[in-house]
Amino acid sequence: MSNVIDWSARFAEMFNFVGMTEEDRQLIKTSAPLVLARLGAFNDQIYDRLLEYPQARQFFVTADDRPDGPRIEANKQTMISWMRATMAAPLNDGFIRYLAAISQMHHNTPLHRPGLPSVPPRFIMGVLSFYQTGLAELFEEKMSDMALAWRTSKAWNKWLMLQVEPLLASYMRDEKDE
Ligand code: HEM
C-alpha cells in the first residue's frame, strides 16, 4: 500500500469539515484589492516582529546580527507571492502541492543555510494568526457594510486555517493516517 499522502483529498475533506463554501471563496477573491493594498504594510509589521524574536530573527540577519536587508526583501516577495496565490482561493492540486513545497523549504533550511535550524513551525502559525487578525481589522476599517466585513473575515479565517497542515507537512511524522 502506498505511504504517499493524498494532499488533495485531505484538503478537500477539511474544506468540507470547516464548512467552507463557494460563497466563501468568492468573498476572498472579491476582497483581493483591499488585501493587496495593505500587503506591504502587513509584511513590514511581520518582519519587524520576527526580528524581535531570536529564534525567528536568526534567519534574517547578517553574521554580525544586523537585519539583512536584501534577504528580508526577498522573503517579503515570497510572502507576497504566497498571498497572491492564496487570495485567488484555488482548489487545484498545484496550490496544495505549492503549500507542501513551502513546508519542505522551511524544514530543509539547514541544507540551504548551513548552521541554521529548520524554521520553527510556531512562527509559521504565528504569521497565519497575524494575517487573520490583520485582515479582520482591515475589513472592519474599509468595508462600510459590517455584515459583509464579518462574512469576509470568517471566510479568510477558514481558508488560512486550512493551510496549516499542508504548510507544516514536512514537519509531521504520522505520514499517512488513512
Ligand atoms: C505563513 C507563513 C509563511 C509563508 C507562507 C512563507 C513562504 C515562504 C516561501 C514561499 C518560501 C520559498 C521561497 C523560494 O522559493 O525561494 C519561503 C522560504 C523561506 N522562509 Fe518562509 N514563509 C512563512 C513564514 C516564515 C517564517 C515565520 C520564517 C522564519 C521565522 C520563514 C523563513 C523562511 C526561510 C529562511 C526561507 C528560505 C529557506 C531556504 O533558504 O531554503 N518563513 N517561505
Boltz pocket constraint, residues with backbone or C-beta under 6 A from the ligand:
constraints:
  - pocket:
      binder: B
      contacts: [[A, 50], [A, 55], [A, 56], [A, 57], [A, 59], [A, 75], [A, 78], [A, 79], [A, 82], [A, 102], [A, 105], [A, 106], [A, 108], [A, 109], [A, 112], [A, 113], [A, 119], [A, 120], [A, 123], [A, 124], [A, 127], [A, 128]]
      max_distance: 6.0
